[in-house]
């Protein structure tokens, strides 16, 4: 249990997929200008990561890993070279289903997210979590916690950024730092705040 809590906290704060590994920065910087759309995209990313990471774990464990096809009488077959293609296909299918659900039940959010909703399919953070899961040889429970924690961490980062940018509208930002520069400085400060959790031990 302590191991799962440790993985969860690490994926949310210290090993934040966005702030520590810089994955998913494009949609982070584009959508964080509005609190409502940032929150909506954050929730969508949590859902996608919670579903796709365990799904990709099962695909790798029972189909792609070396010796995974022993149940089919093919213990020598190694299809691990296909993991990138199949992981992306799984992510694309789940994001497509999510897009249809949002379009059906929240047309306003669907319109606000615009092109960035289908772009979750190619969001490097989504694929990165699945690849890290394979690299770290997580169990199913660890994968589920890691996927959900990574989504929560990404959502916290974009919501924090949106809240700070909302306040910065009324701040006297020097002309040379306005726009992209102040966004990157703010992102760095948020990352430093998240890294303060590095000293926590269970």
Number of C-alpha atoms within 10 A of each C-alpha: 7 9 9 15 15 17 19 23 20 22 24 27 27 21 21 26 27 24 24 16 12 12 20 20 18 13 19 23 17 11 24 25 19 17 19 16 22 28 20 19 27 24 16 20 25 20 18 22 26 22 18 26 30 23 20 24 24 13 17 21 19 15 21 20 19 16 18 21 18 13 10 8 10 11 12 11 15 15 15 16 10 13 19 12 9 16 21 18 14 18 24 19 13 17 24 15 11 17 16 12 13 17 14 10 10 11 12 12 17 21 13 17 19 13 11 18 23 15 15 23 21 15 20 17 24 27 23 16 22 26 18 14 22 19 9 9 13 15 14 16 11 20 27 23 23 30 29 25 26 30 29 24 28 29 24 19 25 28 25 19 23 23 15 18 19 15 9 15 9 8 9 8 12 8 7 8 12 12 10 10 11 16 19 13 12 17 22 14 13 17 18 15 12 20 17 11 15 12 7 10 7 6
